[in-house]
């Protein structure tokens, strides 16, 4: 009888393990590999909460501008592409703009237009690894991207000189990426960081998304997927942590988040803000969903960003 119980228990464990392994490969493909992210289409957590006026205007503006192509080779040998636009008048100020998950540089036209047309900045818009026209078979969730942004900073310095003033502005995963970069040794030329609707870490946001989308618990699937990601992509979800990185930064950080964001919950913005020891400001935009803060209050958004940057730039 005892042997029978042991055999049944072993069989159950084997089945559970097999299911977990299969699930981890499935979710790795869904979340991490470079592929079309069809699961985002029609996602109620991504429903816009206001008219996408700035987004449409940004696309039209992008179509009328002639950007210079920029290219770097990442530390692990990937060819990464970006788009650069000089300011109308000579300036030492450059905004590096980071796009979100399953997006691309050319989707960030609204932000580029703001910096270029209203603040008079040069703008650099990289395609993150695994996105757009950059190489890469997987998505870095900001962690590998942080090192890429260090190289983009060096690229701008090499092009515009030692007196260059740089700000990093990221949205969603791009926001997490620039926050992760903030914890690295950045040159004094980086004057401030703007993070819009960033998550605390991949370890936090992915279980949340798994529950929201599939009504499944994070454990043990995400732990197994994280181990698989470590083997295949070289990083774990625990490592991809913005909240740990902001604790180390000495750069001023502006946090922006929509109060109605259910894709990346607003409590993550509070946690990021509370864990930041440098000069900081948190702005919560009423009724704004994920990545929708600029559209929800364009005038307020621009005034907030411009006012924050004015404190730290010449």
Secondary structure, DSSP 8 states (H G I E B T S, - for coil): -HHHHHHHHHHHHHHHHHHHHHHHHHHHHHHTBSS--GGGTT-GGG--SS--HHHHHHHHHHHH---EEEEEE-TTS-EEEEEEE--SS--SEEEEEE--TT--GGGGHHHHHIIIIIS--EEEEE--TTSTTS--SB--TTHHHHHHHHHHHHHHHHHH-TT-EEEEEEETHHHHHHHHHHTS---TTEEEEEEES--SBHHHHHHHHHHHHH---STTHHHHHHHHHHHHHS--TTT-BHHHHHTT--SEEEEEEETT-TTTTTHHHHHHHHH--SSEEEEEETT--TT-HHHHTHHHHHHHHHHHHHTT--
